[in-house]
Amino acid sequence: MRLILKISANKSAVPFDYQKYLVGAFHKWLGKNEVHDDVSLYSLSWLQGGQRIKDGLNFRNGAEWAISTYDVGLLKRLIQNIQDDPEINFGMKVEGVTICQEPKFEEKHRFLLSSPVFIKRQEGERTKFYLFSDKESGELMTSTLKNKLKKAGLNQEGLKVYFDPNYQNPKTKMITFNGIDCRASMCPVIIEGSPEQLAFAWNVGIGNSTGIGFGALK
């Protein structure tokens, strides 16, 4: 399921690397049962509706933020705590919450992104990033999603994830999160599998670090 949060206009400039503040608000709302795990069964989009200004971003008409999760209990907890404490940062607060059920999928779907896909693997002491142009990326995205399906107790067979090879304008983005530079891809992804697997992906996102604002699907 997915929460679409309607957020008020900011009162001070929102920095370009604002994702850490969204993550902070998310974990504040989770409360004492905060989720700490290398495998996140949820995904956080970026804020929608901003305009670039000299020292950051401006959301003069407010913003939308999507939080998606396979865990319905987590969603209920979020809703309650958002109502109790809707503040985020920069003078922004949640003004409304819409709950969205998973769409009905067939066995193949092209997904647009709500945040860039981040793919990484540890190679000794070095972390390697993989982008839309790397041939290994599809296999790695598939492996990560299969791992999440396994954690949720769902079937992993027949799944395939890959960047849309026909997309004409793929880009990379360098995002700094807590002082660490992360290079990620903005390119639609295609997922083949069962309708249940595709609905699961719509909730949990694609690639690594979906819990800090990467790989959220529209």
N, C-alpha and C positions, 0 to 999 in steps of 0.2 A: 504494500500500500504506500501511498505517497501523501505527504502534507505539502500544500502550496501555501506559503506564508506571505501575506500581504504586509509589507513593511513601510513605515512612514518615511518621509523625506529626511535626509540627514541635516544636521545643524552645523556640522564641521566637515571639512574635506575628508573623504574616505581614501586612505592610502592605497596604492596599487597592490600592495601585498596584504590585503585585508583578510585573506582566508583564515589566518590564525584567530582572528576575532570571531568569525563565524563558528569555528571549531570550539572556541571557548564558550560561546553561548550555548551551543549544542550540548556540551558536557555539563554545563551548569543545569540545563533542563533535565538531563538524565538523572541528576541527583546522586544519592548514595549507591544506587545500583549501576553506577557508571560502567560502561563497557570498555574493558581493556583487553584487547586481543589483536594478534597479528592479522587475523582474518576477520574483516568487517563485513557483516551481513546487512550493511546499510550504505547509502551514498548521499553525498551532499553536493548540490549544484553550486555554481557561482551565482552571485546576485545578478538579476536581469533588470535592465532599465536605466543603466548608468550612462553618463556622458563624461568624456575625458576633459579635465581642466588642468591648469598649470601644475598644481601640486597634488593631484590625485584624481578622484572620481566624484561626480556629483549626481545625486539621485533626487532631483528637485520634484519629481512626480512620484516619489516613492520607488519601491523595488519589489520584486518577487523572488522568493528563495524556496527551492524544493528540497525536502528531506524525504528519502525513500528507504524503506526497510522491509525485509521479509518477516521481521518479528513484530507481530501485531501488539504484543504487550508493551514493547518499547515505544511504539507509536502512541498508545494510550497514556503512558507516563509522560511523554513529551507534551502532549496536549494539555494535561493538567498543570504541569509546571510552567508552560508558556503563559497560561491564563494567570497564574500567580505572580509571574515575574517576566513581563514581555520585553524588557530592555535588552538591546544587543550592544550597541556602541555608537559613537559619533552622533548621538541624539536620535538614533533610529530605534524603533520598537515595533513589535508585531501588533498589527491592528486587526487582522483577520486570519482565519485558518480554514482552508478547504481540504477535505479528505477525498482522495481520488483512488478508485479501485484500479487494479491492473487492466490494461486493454486486453482484448481478445486477439491473440496472435495465431498466425498459421505456423508453418515449419521453417520459414525463412523471412527475415525482416531486416531492412536497412534502418539503422538508428542514427539520428543526429545527436549531437553532444550538447550537454548543458555545462560541461567543464572538460578540459583536455584530458586525454588518456595518458597516464604515466606508467611506463613499464621499466622495471629495474630488476637486476639480478646481481647478487654478490659474487665476485670472482676474487677469492682470496681476501685481501684487505681493500680491494678496489670495488666500487659500485659502478656497474655499467648500465647506461640508459639505452633503451631501444625505442626507435621512432617508426613512423609509418613507412619509411623507406627501407627498413631492415627486414630481410626475409624471415627472420626468426620471430618477428612480432606476433604474427597470427598464432603460432604454436604456443607462445608464452601467454598470450591473453586467454587462449583456450584452457591452458593448464591452470591458470589462476581461477578461472570461473569454475572449472571442474572441482578444484579444491574447496571452493565455497559451497558448491552443490553437495559435496561429500559431508561437509560440516553440518549442513542442514538436513542430511539424511535423504537426499533426493537422487534420482538416477542421473548418472554422468554420461551414459552411452550416447553416441551419435552427435555429440556437440562439436561445433566448429565456429570459431570467431576469427574475423580478419578485417583489416581496413579495406574500405571500398577502393578497388584498384582503378576504377573509372572516374573517381572524383577529380575535378580539374584544378582545385585550389587548396591542396593540403598545406598546412603550416605547422611550424613548431613554435612553442612558447617556452620561454625561460621564466619560471616562477620561483620566487624566493619564499621559503616557508621556514620560519624560525632560524633565519640566517643561513639556510642550506639552499643552494641553487638546484632546481629540478627542471630538466628539459622534458617537455611533454608534447603530444601531437594533437592537433585539431584536424580531424578527418573522420567522416562518418564510418561506422563499423557495421559489418554485416554479420548476423548470427544465424546459424542453421542448427536446428534441433527441434525438440518437442515444444508445443505451445507452453507447457509448464516451465521448461528451461528458459524460454525467451521471457516469460513473465518474471521469472526469478532474476534474470539479468537486468530487466527494467528497474527492479527494486535495488539490487545490490551494486550495480555499476560494473564497469569493465576495467581491468588492469589493476595496478597496485594503488594503495593509499586512497581508496574511495572514501574512507572515513575522515580525510582531511581536505576533501574538495576536488578530487580527481575522478575522471571516468564516469560521471553521471550522465545518464541517457535521457533524451527527451521522449 
